[in-house]
Amino acid sequence: MKVEIWSDVVCPFCYVGKRKFENALKGFAHRDEVEVVWHSFELDPNFEPTPGLTIHEHLAKKKGVSPAEGRRMNDYMTGVAKEVGLAYDFDRAIPANTFLAHQLIHLGAHHGRQDATKERLFAAYYTEGQNLNDLETLVKLGAEVGLDATEIREALTAGTYAEAVRLDEYHAQQINVRGVPFFVFEDKYAVSGAQPSELFAEVLEKVYEEFKSAKPALVSLGDGDACGPDGCAV
């Protein structure tokens, strides 16, 4: 049974959604039969960090609010993340364009290390203040999950997986993904947002019972907190 997830590594609800889905998967009797595939989604493909601006100030600028309000929104997200055991540290977060990071995740997938790569990048950005714009930082992070440093450097420099990122994003447009995280179960059911683990558990059970049957058009089973091009629903 396949579960496909569109997300961005600088989307706070995406990391929370990953944890909530994983918590549901842990209690699923048939978890060993579930294949999870991560797909690229850039919240802001044209983003260029402004030197000297904090993540709070970048958010405030994007939302058209004061820096204090930007910090308040991030403080709220810190509380949401804490509920699933994640220690967000926005004061250390370095604003980043994620195109290279998504290419690294595709390289990880090529070597059967996609989930580990995704998790490492989330943690690096949200809890460690590492710079995902920096090539050598990405080389180091990829090597930490078992990828070859030389291959990472060559692939990211050459843009080996750039087209794969764009293809994921094109597919997202085709199925009308408006915000992330966005979960698709067996090409049949869609769940949008960082839904409660209980809902993910229900969907896993439902889809498992049906996944060998004919596949109708995509059906939405939930629409919750998510991040889109205009920001996160905070």
Secondary structure, DSSP 8 states (H G I E B T S, - for coil): -EEEEEE-TT-HHHHHHHHHHHHHHHT-TTGGG-EEEEEE--S-TT----TT--HHHHHHHHHTS-HHHHHHHHHHHHHHHHTTT----TTT------HHHHHHHHHHHHTT-HHHHHHHHHHHHHTS---TT-HHHHHHHHHHTT--HHHHHHHHHHTTTHHHHHHHHHHHHHTT--SBSEEEETTTEEEESS--HHHHHHHHHHHHHHTTS---S-EEEEE-S-EETTEE--
